[in-house]
Amino acid sequence: MPQKELFKKLIGKWVGNSRTWFEPGKLADVSKITGEFVDVLDGRFVRHTYEGTIQGKPRHGEDLMEKKKTWREKVNEFKEHAAANSYMVIHGQRTDNDSKRKRKDGTLFDVWIIGAPIIYNGKHMGVYAIYRDITERKKAEEVRIRSDYSQPEYFSNILLSYPFLLP
């Protein structure tokens, strides 16, 4: 099922049971739980809220999920970012940030951009810009982040809870 269709079907209220374990294999609680999925910012995000109890004590939470963007939406977003950088440099400001750019074959790649105005005798004469491909650095960061989350101590104090939806 396409993501757009899935998010559309999620919107609304739900009721279910939550089963909670504080130790593997040892069920601590089963309680009623209610929640709701709501479209936020013209459907760019879905907000999920829930309320219930654990062993008679109130429990609530909230999640915000960004809907995956299409390739065209991503390209347009980076065009806007590039235009903002150009505007800043043209108006005398230095820029230094990470972004994405599109290759001739249409693929996106990570870049580090430095932009600075060239001013001579008080007149804006041009722009100095450097684009550095940082794809490998971004991949290494992603691997490091994933490995941090895969460490057993990261999950050792997390409460396990699973909502089971009722028909």
C-alpha positions in Angstrom: 0.0 0.0 0.0 1.5 3.4 -0.9 2.5 5.6 2.0 0.0 8.4 1.1 -2.9 5.9 1.2 -1.7 4.4 4.5 -1.5 7.8 6.2 -4.9 8.6 4.9 -6.4 5.4 6.5 -4.6 6.1 9.8 -6.3 9.5 10.3 -8.9 9.3 13.1 -9.4 7.9 16.6 -8.6 4.4 17.8 -9.2 2.3 20.9 -7.2 -0.8 22.0 -5.3 -2.6 24.7 -1.8 -2.0 25.7 0.3 -4.8 27.1 3.4 -3.7 29.1 6.4 -5.7 30.1 9.1 -4.4 32.6 11.1 -7.6 32.1 11.2 -10.0 29.1 8.6 -12.7 29.5 6.9 -11.2 32.5 3.7 -9.3 31.6 3.2 -6.4 34.0 0.0 -4.8 32.8 -2.9 -5.0 30.3 -4.9 -1.8 30.1 -7.2 0.1 27.8 -5.6 2.8 25.6 -7.1 5.4 23.2 -5.4 7.5 20.6 -5.8 9.7 17.6 -3.9 10.4 14.3 -4.3 14.0 13.0 -3.0 15.6 9.8 -0.7 18.6 10.6 0.6 21.4 8.4 -1.4 20.6 5.3 -0.7 16.9 5.6 3.1 17.1 5.7 3.1 15.5 9.1 0.9 13.1 11.1 0.5 13.7 14.8 -0.3 10.7 17.0 -1.5 11.1 20.6 -2.5 8.5 23.1 -3.8 8.2 26.6 -4.2 5.2 28.9 -2.8 3.8 32.2 0.0 1.5 33.3 -0.9 -0.3 36.6 -3.6 2.2 37.3 -1.3 5.3 36.8 -2.0 7.8 33.9 0.0 7.4 30.8 0.0 9.6 27.7 2.3 10.4 24.8 2.6 12.1 21.5 4.6 11.3 18.3 5.0 13.5 15.2 5.8 11.7 11.9 6.9 13.4 8.7 5.4 12.0 5.6 8.0 10.9 3.1 8.5 13.4 0.3 8.4 12.6 -3.4 11.6 13.1 -5.4 10.1 16.2 -7.0 9.2 17.7 -3.6 12.8 17.1 -2.4 14.3 18.8 -5.5 12.0 21.8 -5.1 12.9 22.1 -1.4 16.6 22.1 -2.3 16.0 24.7 -5.0 14.4 27.0 -2.4 17.4 26.4 -0.1 19.8 27.3 -3.0 17.8 30.4 -3.8 17.9 31.5 -0.1 21.7 31.0 0.0 22.2 33.0 -3.2 20.1 35.8 -1.9 22.1 36.0 1.3 25.4 36.1 -0.5 24.2 38.6 -3.0 23.2 40.8 -0.1 26.5 40.7 1.6 26.2 37.7 3.9 28.5 34.7 4.2 26.9 31.2 4.1 28.2 27.9 5.3 25.9 24.9 5.5 25.1 21.4 4.3 22.6 20.8 1.6 21.8 18.6 -1.4 22.3 19.3 -5.1 21.2 17.6 -8.2 23.6 16.0 -10.6 23.2 16.2 -14.4 21.8 12.6 -14.3 19.1 13.8 -11.8 20.4 12.1 -8.7 20.7 14.1 -5.4 24.0 14.2 -3.5 25.1 15.8 -0.2 27.3 18.9 -0.4 28.9 21.4 2.0 28.5 24.9 0.6 30.5 28.0 1.4 29.4 31.2 -0.2 30.8 34.7 0.4 30.4 38.0 -1.4 33.4 39.6 -3.1 33.3 43.3 -2.2 35.9 45.8 -3.6 35.8 49.5 -2.7 32.4 49.1 -1.2 30.9 47.6 -4.4 29.6 44.0 -4.7 31.9 42.6 -7.5 30.9 38.9 -7.4 30.5 35.7 -5.4 33.0 33.2 -4.1 31.4 29.7 -3.7 32.8 26.3 -2.9 30.7 23.1 -3.2 32.3 20.0 -1.6 30.8 16.5 -2.1 30.2 15.1 1.4 28.3 12.0 0.5 30.9 9.7 2.1 30.9 11.7 5.3 27.1 11.6 5.5 27.1 7.8 5.0 29.7 7.4 7.7 27.6 9.5 10.1 24.6 7.4 9.3 26.5 4.2 10.1 27.8 5.6 13.4 24.3 6.7 14.4 22.9 3.3 13.6 25.6 1.5 15.5 25.0 3.8 18.6 21.3 2.7 18.6 22.3 -1.0 18.2 24.2 -1.1 21.5 22.4 -3.2 24.1 22.9 -0.5 26.8 20.9 2.0 24.8 17.8 -0.2 25.1 18.4 -1.6 28.6 16.1 0.9 30.4 13.3 1.2 27.8 9.8 0.1 28.8 8.4 -2.3 26.3 4.8 -1.5 25.4 2.7 -2.6 22.5 -0.8 -1.3 21.7 -3.2 -3.9 20.3 -6.0 -2.4 18.3 -9.6 -3.7 18.7 -11.8 -4.2 15.7 
